[in-house]
Amino acid sequence: MNHIGAMMMALAVMTTAAPAIAQAGQGAEKPKVKKTCRSLTPTGSFLPTRVCNTEAEWQKFDSIGQEGVGEFRRALNMTSTNERNRRN
């Protein structure tokens, strides 16, 4: 094989391999995000609903729930304290 033939062969190999390399790079750019599912029963319903979220979304969901619990406890304590003060 002469010099020009070797260059043509190398060029042919590079042009056929380039799309495969580009596709392999595209798959690495989008990592799959793992989602976990929970079974939640909405208020007023007997049937649970399956909800799937990422870990970050579940942490946000749980923190909102905890804030609500804290607000409810504070409101309950304020009401209880006011009622006690009125009785005495």
C-alpha positions in Angstrom: 0.0 0.0 0.0 1.4 3.4 -0.9 1.4 6.5 1.1 -1.8 8.0 -0.5 -3.6 4.7 -0.1 -2.7 4.6 3.6 -4.0 8.1 4.1 -7.2 7.4 2.3 -7.7 4.3 4.5 -7.1 6.3 7.7 -9.5 9.0 6.5 -12.2 6.4 5.8 -11.7 4.9 9.3 -11.9 8.3 11.0 -15.1 9.3 9.1 -16.9 6.1 9.9 -15.8 6.1 13.6 -16.7 9.8 14.2 -20.5 9.3 14.5 -20.0 6.4 16.9 -17.7 8.5 19.1 -20.2 11.4 19.0 -23.1 9.2 20.0 -21.1 7.7 22.9 -20.3 11.3 24.1 -24.0 12.3 24.0 -25.0 9.4 26.2 -22.5 10.5 28.8 -23.8 14.0 28.9 -27.3 13.1 30.2 -26.9 10.9 33.3 -30.1 9.2 34.3 -31.6 10.7 37.5 -32.7 8.0 39.9 -36.3 8.5 41.1 -37.9 6.9 44.1 -41.6 6.3 44.3 -43.8 6.7 47.4 -47.4 5.7 47.9 -49.3 8.8 49.2 -53.0 8.9 50.2 -54.4 12.4 49.5 -56.7 13.9 52.2 -60.3 12.8 51.8 -59.4 9.7 49.7 -59.0 6.1 50.5 -57.0 5.3 47.4 -53.2 5.8 47.6 -51.5 7.5 44.7 -48.0 6.6 43.5 -45.7 9.6 43.3 -42.2 9.4 41.9 -39.6 12.2 42.5 -35.8 12.6 42.7 -34.1 12.6 46.1 -33.8 16.4 46.1 -37.5 16.8 45.4 -38.4 14.4 48.2 -36.2 16.3 50.6 -38.0 19.5 49.6 -41.4 17.8 50.0 -40.4 16.5 53.5 -39.1 19.9 54.6 -42.4 21.6 53.6 -44.3 18.9 55.6 -42.1 19.5 58.7 -42.6 23.3 58.4 -46.3 22.7 58.4 -46.1 20.5 61.5 -44.0 23.2 63.3 -46.5 25.9 62.4 -49.4 23.7 63.6 -47.7 23.0 66.9 -46.9 26.7 67.4 -50.6 27.6 66.6 -51.8 24.9 69.0 -49.5 26.2 71.8 -50.7 29.8 71.2 -54.3 28.7 71.4 -53.7 26.6 74.5 -51.8 29.3 76.2 -54.5 31.9 75.5 -57.3 29.6 76.7 -55.4 28.9 79.9 -54.9 32.7 80.5 -58.6 33.4 80.1 -59.6 30.7 82.6 -57.3 32.0 85.3 
